Amino acid sequence: MCRPHYNVNMKAVQVGRAFLNISIDVFEAGDRKGTITDSGTTLAYLPDVVYEPFSK
């Protein structure tokens, strides 16, 4: 059976050799929170607190 998406427990975001300074509670599952990896899409939706340091 093929699953359309997978929930993962993210701990950090690393770009190159640098880990971004992002609080781990951003990734906890809950109301409008959490992380899903969908191998069938090219889009990524990131909360502002993740996007800002990621885009720099």
PDB file of N, CA, C and O in Angstrom:
ATOM      1  N   MET A   1       0.841  -1.176   0.000  1.00  0.00           N
ATOM      2  CA  MET A   1       0.000   0.000   0.000  1.00  0.00           C
ATOM      3  C   MET A   1       0.892   1.247   0.000  1.00  0.00           C
ATOM      4  O   MET A   1       1.811   1.364   0.810  1.00  0.00           O
ATOM      5  N   CYS A   2       0.616   2.142  -0.889  1.00  0.00           N
ATOM      6  CA  CYS A   2       1.379   3.381  -1.006  1.00  0.00           C
ATOM      7  C   CYS A   2       0.723   4.479  -0.180  1.00  0.00           C
ATOM      8  O   CYS A   2      -0.475   4.731  -0.312  1.00  0.00           O
ATOM      9  N   ARG A   3       1.500   5.125   0.661  1.00  0.00           N
ATOM     10  CA  ARG A   3       0.972   6.238   1.459  1.00  0.00           C
ATOM     11  C   ARG A   3       1.269   7.543   0.731  1.00  0.00           C
ATOM     12  O   ARG A   3       2.380   7.723   0.232  1.00  0.00           O
ATOM     13  N   PRO A   4       0.310   8.452   0.656  1.00  0.00           N
ATOM     14  CA  PRO A   4       0.523   9.707  -0.070  1.00  0.00           C
ATOM     15  C   PRO A   4       1.432  10.697   0.657  1.00  0.00           C
ATOM     16  O   PRO A   4       1.983  11.601   0.029  1.00  0.00           O
ATOM     17  N   HIS A   5       1.593  10.538   1.965  1.00  0.00           N
ATOM     18  CA  HIS A   5       2.480  11.424   2.716  1.00  0.00           C
ATOM     19  C   HIS A   5       2.951  10.722   3.984  1.00  0.00           C
ATOM     20  O   HIS A   5       2.387   9.708   4.395  1.00  0.00           O
ATOM     21  N   TYR A   6       3.983  11.272   4.590  1.00  0.00           N
ATOM     22  CA  TYR A   6       4.563  10.707   5.805  1.00  0.00           C
ATOM     23  C   TYR A   6       4.756  11.814   6.831  1.00  0.00           C
ATOM     24  O   TYR A   6       5.281  12.880   6.510  1.00  0.00           O
ATOM     25  N   ASN A   7       4.342  11.567   8.035  1.00  0.00           N
ATOM     26  CA  ASN A   7       4.622  12.498   9.132  1.00  0.00           C
ATOM     27  C   ASN A   7       6.005  12.170   9.673  1.00  0.00           C
ATOM     28  O   ASN A   7       6.351  11.000   9.839  1.00  0.00           O
ATOM     29  N   VAL A   8       6.792  13.199   9.946  1.00  0.00           N
ATOM     30  CA  VAL A   8       8.134  13.001  10.483  1.00  0.00           C
ATOM     31  C   VAL A   8       8.319  13.870  11.721  1.00  0.00           C
ATOM     32  O   VAL A   8       7.654  14.894  11.876  1.00  0.00           O
ATOM     33  N   ASN A   9       9.213  13.462  12.586  1.00  0.00           N
ATOM     34  CA  ASN A   9       9.553  14.246  13.778  1.00  0.00           C
ATOM     35  C   ASN A   9      10.824  15.031  13.482  1.00  0.00           C
ATOM     36  O   ASN A   9      11.933  14.523  13.647  1.00  0.00           O
ATOM     37  N   MET A  10      10.650  16.267  13.044  1.00  0.00           N
ATOM     38  CA  MET A  10      11.809  17.106  12.727  1.00  0.00           C
ATOM     39  C   MET A  10      12.456  17.587  14.016  1.00  0.00           C
ATOM     40  O   MET A  10      11.777  17.920  14.988  1.00  0.00           O
ATOM     41  N   LYS A  11      13.766  17.614  14.002  1.00  0.00           N
ATOM     42  CA  LYS A  11      14.536  18.074  15.156  1.00  0.00           C
ATOM     43  C   LYS A  11      15.308  19.347  14.844  1.00  0.00           C
ATOM     44  O   LYS A  11      15.586  20.140  15.743  1.00  0.00           O
ATOM     45  N   ALA A  12      15.657  19.549  13.571  1.00  0.00           N
ATOM     46  CA  ALA A  12      16.471  20.703  13.189  1.00  0.00           C
ATOM     47  C   ALA A  12      16.418  20.886  11.682  1.00  0.00           C
ATOM     48  O   ALA A  12      15.961  20.012  10.945  1.00  0.00           O
ATOM     49  N   VAL A  13      16.898  22.049  11.240  1.00  0.00           N
ATOM     50  CA  VAL A  13      17.062  22.330   9.819  1.00  0.00           C
ATOM     51  C   VAL A  13      18.525  22.706   9.612  1.00  0.00           C
ATOM     52  O   VAL A  13      19.056  23.597  10.274  1.00  0.00           O
ATOM     53  N   GLN A  14      19.161  22.008   8.680  1.00  0.00           N
ATOM     54  CA  GLN A  14      20.565  22.258   8.385  1.00  0.00           C
ATOM     55  C   GLN A  14      20.687  22.698   6.935  1.00  0.00           C
ATOM     56  O   GLN A  14      20.140  22.056   6.038  1.00  0.00           O
ATOM     57  N   VAL A  15      21.406  23.793   6.704  1.00  0.00           N
ATOM     58  CA  VAL A  15      21.690  24.282   5.360  1.00  0.00           C
ATOM     59  C   VAL A  15      23.202  24.272   5.199  1.00  0.00           C
ATOM     60  O   VAL A  15      23.912  25.015   5.877  1.00  0.00           O
ATOM     61  N   GLY A  16      23.684  23.433   4.305  1.00  0.00           N
ATOM     62  CA  GLY A  16      25.133  23.244   4.205  1.00  0.00           C
ATOM     63  C   GLY A  16      25.636  22.639   5.501  1.00  0.00           C
ATOM     64  O   GLY A  16      25.162  21.584   5.922  1.00  0.00           O
ATOM     65  N   ARG A  17      26.585  23.293   6.130  1.00  0.00           N
ATOM     66  CA  ARG A  17      27.121  22.807   7.416  1.00  0.00           C
ATOM     67  C   ARG A  17      26.528  23.532   8.610  1.00  0.00           C
ATOM     68  O   ARG A  17      26.866  23.228   9.754  1.00  0.00           O
ATOM     69  N   ALA A  18      25.647  24.488   8.353  1.00  0.00           N
ATOM     70  CA  ALA A  18      25.096  25.315   9.436  1.00  0.00           C
ATOM     71  C   ALA A  18      23.689  24.867   9.827  1.00  0.00           C
ATOM     72  O   ALA A  18      22.825  24.672   8.973  1.00  0.00           O
ATOM     73  N   PHE A  19      23.479  24.711  11.127  1.00  0.00           N
ATOM     74  CA  PHE A  19      22.139  24.458  11.646  1.00  0.00           C
ATOM     75  C   PHE A  19      21.463  25.801  11.893  1.00  0.00           C
ATOM     76  O   PHE A  19      22.064  26.707  12.471  1.00  0.00           O
ATOM     77  N   LEU A  20      20.208  25.928  11.452  1.00  0.00           N
ATOM     78  CA  LEU A  20      19.477  27.171  11.650  1.00  0.00           C
ATOM     79  C   LEU A  20      18.986  27.260  13.085  1.00  0.00           C
ATOM     80  O   LEU A  20      18.618  26.249  13.683  1.00  0.00           O
ATOM     81  N   ASN A  21      18.979  28.452  13.632  1.00  0.00           N
ATOM     82  CA  ASN A  21      18.558  28.687  15.007  1.00  0.00           C
ATOM     83  C   ASN A  21      17.028  28.754  15.057  1.00  0.00           C
ATOM     84  O   ASN A  21      16.436  29.833  15.036  1.00  0.00           O
ATOM     85  N   ILE A  22      16.406  27.576  15.124  1.00  0.00           N
ATOM     86  CA  ILE A  22      14.946  27.465  15.127  1.00  0.00           C
ATOM     87  C   ILE A  22      14.541  26.625  16.334  1.00  0.00           C
ATOM     88  O   ILE A  22      15.099  25.552  16.563  1.00  0.00           O
ATOM     89  N   SER A  23      13.581  27.108  17.098  1.00  0.00           N
ATOM     90  CA  SER A  23      13.096  26.379  18.268  1.00  0.00           C
ATOM     91  C   SER A  23      12.445  25.065  17.835  1.00  0.00           C
ATOM     92  O   SER A  23      11.676  25.038  16.875  1.00  0.00           O
ATOM     93  N   ILE A  24      12.752  23.989  18.537  1.00  0.00           N
ATOM     94  CA  ILE A  24      12.222  22.670  18.191  1.00  0.00           C
ATOM     95  C   ILE A  24      10.699  22.594  18.326  1.00  0.00           C
ATOM     96  O   ILE A  24      10.069  21.773  17.660  1.00  0.00           O
ATOM     97  N   ASP A  25      10.099  23.429  19.171  1.00  0.00           N
ATOM     98  CA  ASP A  25       8.644  23.354  19.354  1.00  0.00           C
ATOM     99  C   ASP A  25       7.874  23.774  18.103  1.00  0.00           C
ATOM    100  O   ASP A  25       6.683  23.486  17.993  1.00  0.00           O
ATOM    101  N   VAL A  26       8.526  24.444  17.165  1.00  0.00           N
ATOM    102  CA  VAL A  26       7.881  24.804  15.895  1.00  0.00           C
ATOM    103  C   VAL A  26       7.464  23.545  15.138  1.00  0.00           C
ATOM    104  O   VAL A  26       6.468  23.558  14.414  1.00  0.00           O
ATOM    105  N   PHE A  27       8.214  22.469  15.299  1.00  0.00           N
ATOM    106  CA  PHE A  27       7.980  21.247  14.539  1.00  0.00           C
ATOM    107  C   PHE A  27       7.057  20.253  15.234  1.00  0.00           C
ATOM    108  O   PHE A  27       6.697  19.239  14.635  1.00  0.00           O
ATOM    109  N   GLU A  28       6.662  20.512  16.483  1.00  0.00           N
ATOM    110  CA  GLU A  28       5.799  19.583  17.210  1.00  0.00           C
ATOM    111  C   GLU A  28       4.417  19.517  16.571  1.00  0.00           C
ATOM    112  O   GLU A  28       3.891  20.525  16.099  1.00  0.00           O
ATOM    113  N   ALA A  29       3.843  18.333  16.563  1.00  0.00           N
ATOM    114  CA  ALA A  29       2.498  18.151  16.017  1.00  0.00           C
ATOM    115  C   ALA A  29       1.483  18.828  16.924  1.00  0.00           C
ATOM    116  O   ALA A  29       1.659  18.870  18.141  1.00  0.00           O
ATOM    117  N   GLY A  30       0.442  19.346  16.339  1.00  0.00           N
ATOM    118  CA  GLY A  30      -0.606  20.012  17.105  1.00  0.00           C
ATOM    119  C   GLY A  30      -1.465  20.860  16.193  1.00  0.00           C
ATOM    120  O   GLY A  30      -1.459  20.675  14.976  1.00  0.00           O
ATOM    121  N   ASP A  31      -2.190  21.772  16.766  1.00  0.00           N
ATOM    122  CA  ASP A  31      -3.078  22.640  16.010  1.00  0.00           C
ATOM    123  C   ASP A  31      -2.278  23.491  15.024  1.00  0.00           C
ATOM    124  O   ASP A  31      -1.525  24.379  15.426  1.00  0.00           O
ATOM    125  N   ARG A  32      -2.447  23.214  13.748  1.00  0.00           N
ATOM    126  CA  ARG A  32      -1.771  23.930  12.656  1.00  0.00           C
ATOM    127  C   ARG A  32      -0.246  23.866  12.785  1.00  0.00           C
ATOM    128  O   ARG A  32       0.454  24.792  12.376  1.00  0.00           O
ATOM    129  N   LYS A  33       0.257  22.782  13.348  1.00  0.00           N
ATOM    130  CA  LYS A  33       1.695  22.592  13.508  1.00  0.00           C
ATOM    131  C   LYS A  33       2.052  21.190  13.057  1.00  0.00           C
ATOM    132  O   LYS A  33       1.178  20.344  12.866  1.00  0.00           O
ATOM    133  N   GLY A  34       3.316  20.956  12.892  1.00  0.00           N
ATOM    134  CA  GLY A  34       3.791  19.633  12.532  1.00  0.00           C
ATOM    135  C   GLY A  34       4.529  19.666  11.207  1.00  0.00           C
ATOM    136  O   GLY A  34       4.633  20.709  10.562  1.00  0.00           O
ATOM    137  N   THR A  35       5.038  18.509  10.811  1.00  0.00           N
ATOM    138  CA  THR A  35       5.819  18.400   9.593  1.00  0.00           C
ATOM    139  C   THR A  35       5.327  17.213   8.792  1.00  0.00           C
ATOM    140  O   THR A  35       5.154  16.121   9.334  1.00  0.00           O
ATOM    141  N   ILE A  36       5.102  17.418   7.515  1.00  0.00           N
ATOM    142  CA  ILE A  36       4.713  16.341   6.607  1.00  0.00           C
ATOM    143  C   ILE A  36       5.669  16.365   5.426  1.00  0.00           C
ATOM    144  O   ILE A  36       5.940  17.424   4.860  1.00  0.00           O
ATOM    145  N   THR A  37       6.180  15.197   5.057  1.00  0.00           N
ATOM    146  CA  THR A  37       6.997  15.068   3.862  1.00  0.00           C
ATOM    147  C   THR A  37       6.147  14.400   2.798  1.00  0.00           C
ATOM    148  O   THR A  37       5.666  13.284   2.992  1.00  0.00           O
ATOM    149  N   ASP A  38       5.960  15.076   1.678  1.00  0.00           N
ATOM    150  CA  ASP A  38       5.144  14.565   0.577  1.00  0.00           C
ATOM    151  C   ASP A  38       6.040  14.435  -0.640  1.00  0.00           C
ATOM    152  O   ASP A  38       6.457  15.438  -1.219  1.00  0.00           O
ATOM    153  N   SER A  39       6.336  13.212  -1.029  1.00  0.00           N
ATOM    154  CA  SER A  39       7.260  12.988  -2.141  1.00  0.00           C
ATOM    155  C   SER A  39       6.647  13.326  -3.497  1.00  0.00           C
ATOM    156  O   SER A  39       7.350  13.317  -4.508  1.00  0.00           O
ATOM    157  N   GLY A  40       5.354  13.621  -3.534  1.00  0.00           N
ATOM    158  CA  GLY A  40       4.691  13.897  -4.803  1.00  0.00           C
ATOM    159  C   GLY A  40       4.530  15.372  -5.117  1.00  0.00           C
ATOM    160  O   GLY A  40       3.809  15.713  -6.055  1.00  0.00           O
ATOM    161  N   THR A  41       5.169  16.255  -4.376  1.00  0.00           N
ATOM    162  CA  THR A  41       5.017  17.684  -4.629  1.00  0.00           C
ATOM    163  C   THR A  41       6.374  18.377  -4.657  1.00  0.00           C
ATOM    164  O   THR A  41       7.342  17.908  -4.058  1.00  0.00           O
ATOM    165  N   THR A  42       6.424  19.487  -5.356  1.00  0.00           N
ATOM    166  CA  THR A  42       7.652  20.279  -5.399  1.00  0.00           C
ATOM    167  C   THR A  42       7.553  21.495  -4.495  1.00  0.00           C
ATOM    168  O   THR A  42       8.494  22.286  -4.416  1.00  0.00           O
ATOM    169  N   LEU A  43       6.436  21.653  -3.817  1.00  0.00           N
ATOM    170  CA  LEU A  43       6.221  22.812  -2.960  1.00  0.00           C
ATOM    171  C   LEU A  43       6.617  22.517  -1.523  1.00  0.00           C
ATOM    172  O   LEU A  43       6.536  21.376  -1.069  1.00  0.00           O
ATOM    173  N   ALA A  44       7.042  23.543  -0.817  1.00  0.00           N
ATOM    174  CA  ALA A  44       7.321  23.436   0.613  1.00  0.00           C
ATOM    175  C   ALA A  44       6.637  24.601   1.307  1.00  0.00           C
ATOM    176  O   ALA A  44       6.808  25.754   0.912  1.00  0.00           O
ATOM    177  N   TYR A  45       5.876  24.305   2.325  1.00  0.00           N
ATOM    178  CA  TYR A  45       5.209  25.332   3.126  1.00  0.00           C
ATOM    179  C   TYR A  45       5.935  25.423   4.457  1.00  0.00           C
ATOM    180  O   TYR A  45       6.012  24.443   5.198  1.00  0.00           O
ATOM    181  N   LEU A  46       6.461  26.590   4.757  1.00  0.00           N
ATOM    182  CA  LEU A  46       7.234  26.781   5.982  1.00  0.00           C
ATOM    183  C   LEU A  46       6.638  27.917   6.794  1.00  0.00           C
ATOM    184  O   LEU A  46       6.263  28.945   6.231  1.00  0.00           O
ATOM    185  N   PRO A  47       6.543  27.751   8.122  1.00  0.00           N
ATOM    186  CA  PRO A  47       6.113  28.879   8.950  1.00  0.00           C
ATOM    187  C   PRO A  47       7.156  29.997   8.867  1.00  0.00           C
ATOM    188  O   PRO A  47       8.330  29.737   8.602  1.00  0.00           O
ATOM    189  N   ASP A  48       6.729  31.224   9.092  1.00  0.00           N
ATOM    190  CA  ASP A  48       7.633  32.373   8.993  1.00  0.00           C
ATOM    191  C   ASP A  48       8.899  32.205   9.826  1.00  0.00           C
ATOM    192  O   ASP A  48       9.982  32.593   9.389  1.00  0.00           O
ATOM    193  N   VAL A  49       8.772  31.628  11.032  1.00  0.00           N
ATOM    194  CA  VAL A  49       9.944  31.479  11.906  1.00  0.00           C
ATOM    195  C   VAL A  49      10.964  30.500  11.331  1.00  0.00           C
ATOM    196  O   VAL A  49      12.129  30.523  11.728  1.00  0.00           O
ATOM    197  N   VAL A  50      10.547  29.648  10.412  1.00  0.00           N
ATOM    198  CA  VAL A  50      11.465  28.742   9.725  1.00  0.00           C
ATOM    199  C   VAL A  50      11.929  29.365   8.409  1.00  0.00           C
ATOM    200  O   VAL A  50      13.109  29.295   8.065  1.00  0.00           O
ATOM    201  N   TYR A  51      10.997  29.972   7.678  1.00  0.00           N
ATOM    202  CA  TYR A  51      11.325  30.529   6.363  1.00  0.00           C
ATOM    203  C   TYR A  51      12.356  31.654   6.435  1.00  0.00           C
ATOM    204  O   TYR A  51      13.279  31.701   5.622  1.00  0.00           O
ATOM    205  N   GLU A  52      12.205  32.548   7.391  1.00  0.00           N
ATOM    206  CA  GLU A  52      13.108  33.705   7.478  1.00  0.00           C
ATOM    207  C   GLU A  52      14.583  33.290   7.567  1.00  0.00           C
ATOM    208  O   GLU A  52      15.376  33.733   6.735  1.00  0.00           O
ATOM    209  N   PRO A  53      14.986  32.454   8.544  1.00  0.00           N
ATOM    210  CA  PRO A  53      16.407  32.073   8.591  1.00  0.00           C
ATOM    211  C   PRO A  53      16.805  31.160   7.424  1.00  0.00           C
ATOM    212  O   PRO A  53      17.958  31.183   6.992  1.00  0.00           O
ATOM    213  N   PHE A  54      15.867  30.361   6.914  1.00  0.00           N
ATOM    214  CA  PHE A  54      16.151  29.458   5.801  1.00  0.00           C
ATOM    215  C   PHE A  54      16.462  30.241   4.528  1.00  0.00           C
ATOM    216  O   PHE A  54      17.330  29.839   3.753  1.00  0.00           O
ATOM    217  N   SER A  55      15.769  31.342   4.307  1.00  0.00           N
ATOM    218  CA  SER A  55      15.919  32.102   3.065  1.00  0.00           C
ATOM    219  C   SER A  55      17.153  33.003   3.038  1.00  0.00           C
ATOM    220  O   SER A  55      17.495  33.553   1.992  1.00  0.00           O
ATOM    221  N   LYS A  56      17.816  33.154   4.175  1.00  0.00           N
ATOM    222  CA  LYS A  56      18.998  34.047   4.223  1.00  0.00           C
ATOM    223  C   LYS A  56      20.228  33.365   3.777  1.00  0.00           C
ATOM    224  O   LYS A  56      21.299  33.972   3.758  1.00  0.00           O
TER     225      LYS A  56
END
